[in-house]
Amino acid sequence: MVNSRMTVAIHVLCLLAYVRGTENVTSDYIAGSVNTNPVVIRRLLASLRKAGIVSSQGGSTGGWSLSRPPESISLLDIYRLLEPGDLFAMHNKKPNPRCPIGREIQDSIGVYYQRAEQGLERELAGVTIADVLGSVRASIGE
């Protein structure tokens, strides 16, 4: 199933990288940037915190910040954290083994799925939050 969790996570991490070292950012502020409910952001941030990518500080000056430099957070890190499992799913039920196609389809197509996923992972491994933020900054003229 395709969802937007990874896109939202990249948005959040770019925002935190953008303000890095100047302020902690509240989940309400982040939710306003993403244009979603703060609860969605808090759940996502909890996953990112558990993985050691972000940290939080309580109190009146509290909020969220990156735990690691943006250059060290690859899109593959985020992908593996938020999209566990195979990118492509096989049938929910085992196809009919008496059918010549049913008997072999999963093994045959699995090879192509594996190559596609490896290509995706190679591409994501080569891009960091710093890279994405650099693209955003270039787009806004910074």
Disulfide bonds with the S-S distance in Angstrom:
none
